Amino acid sequence: MKYCKNCGQEIRPDVKVCTNCGQKVDEQEKEKQARPAPAPMDPKKKRRIGIIIGAVALAAIVLAVAYSLIANALSPDNQLDTIAEAVTNEDAEGLRNAVDNDITLDEAEAHIAYIDRNSGFSQYQTWIEDLKYYLDEQVPGNEVHDGLYPLLSVGSNGTQYLFFDDYNFTIPRFNVYASDDYDIDAFTYTMDETEQQWNSDNEKFAELVPGIYEFEGAAVIDEESYDSTMQVDFEYGETAFLNPGFFYLTFDENATSLFWEGIDEEDITVNVNDEAVNVDLSDYDNRVGPYAFGEELAVGATLDYAGETFESDAEMVQIDADEAEDIYSAGGMEPVYSVNLEFDEDAISEAGEAERTAEMADAERESFEEDMEENVENFVRDYLFALEMMYLFEDINEVDPYLDEDSSAYATLQSNLDNGTFEGMFITNISASNFSQDGNTMTIDVESTRDYDSLDDPIDFNTRYNVDYDPETLELEIVSFEDL
């Protein structure tokens, strides 16, 4: 079988012209016969060409293998697998090393805990596989997102080694702001073995990757530190909440409820561990502190009233956080424990009654003493009337309210009554003069006209009475008398 040298068409042996292109077959044969035969190749040259071809082929193979290895090593799939493996194995250090931004070990641990609780490791692995697919398909702007936050962002850095796409994988950070619920000055804590301090004049607490955090540290109030924690849970937003390790005491008391006693809150002194504390009990927000949870406190109060000091029942306070109640006040929210200061109401009322009685007695005494001369004169007048009754009824008891039974004056009257000298005594024209006072002893001269059965005519008497005064009972008593 022959073929046309011009167009390649198959032709029969007896054909002189190609039926396809029209080329003469004889001319093709003549051209072939006229072309000289190639000279035989030098064996050394032939071997050198073979070596070159082999080297080129080997280099191509090496390059292909190297390309494959480098492409595999630089594939984003490998880094994504490393990230996913670190998360699902809860390997915080591995995750920290696998991502391209600098996160702390605490952040890595918090991030893994957040994924575990809110999405689950299985779902996270699925998101990573989806991300691989999108990157292979060159879909831009991809990230792992749980519906609240991006958990892994993908960025492009161009190419590396001229041929390979360069990606960086980062866990985004967010600004976290401190809640102002509690009034503290600062919070100190340790993060990644480095001491940190947040001051209350700065709204921003930290910049963190999505996670569940609990920073153990100390709340600082007036330069005193109280063991506390600061919690951040990104499921509930970018807010840091203080879990305080301190509380305040607030007080209720029953003394001022005795309104008829007129007790003022300022009369009550509150004591904590035997030290007086400054607190306004009339203020609804009354509170003292702070004190640390677990600290043992002896709480009581004293009341100064009616010249006496009363002590409330003492209460030993040693509480944990569950026993305190968060209460809002002008200063914000504070954990508060209420102490009831219980006083003996009966004892207070008795003291108040005694004081009022004493005050009344003082007022009566003052009034009585202001009119002492008149009171003594009236007292002697009443005595003289009782003297008439004594002789009339022949009963010494009529003058008992005016004299001491053991006095010489009483004995004299008893003698007069016994001998009947002054029977039918009638006293008139009574007048007083020459009143004087020396301490609680008074002297007064009393003139009177007396008539009795043994007299023919009435007689005028001028008698000096010595009278004692008892300021406690406001009572007068004739201690002696003499006719002048």
Secondary structure by P-SEA (a helix, b strand, c coil): ccccccccccccccccccccccccaaaaaaaaaaccccccccaaaaaaaaaaaaaaaaaaaaaaaaaaaaaaaacaaaaaaaaaaaaaaccaaaaaaaccccccaaaaaaaaaaaaccccaaaaaaaaaaaaaaaaacccbbbbbccccccbbbbbcccccccbbbbbbbbbbbbbbbbccccccbbbbbcccbbbbbbccccccccccbbbbbbbbbbbcccccccbbbbbbcccccbbbbbcccbbbbbccccccccccccccccbbbbccccccccccccccccccccccccccccccccccccbbbbcbbbbbbbccccbbbbbccccccbbbbbbbccaaaaaaaaaaaaaaaaaaaaaaaaaaaaaaaaaaaaaaaaaaaaaaaaacccccccccccccccaaaaaaaaaaaacccccccccccccccccccccbbbbbbbbbbbcccccbbbbbbbbbbbbbbccccbbbbcccccc
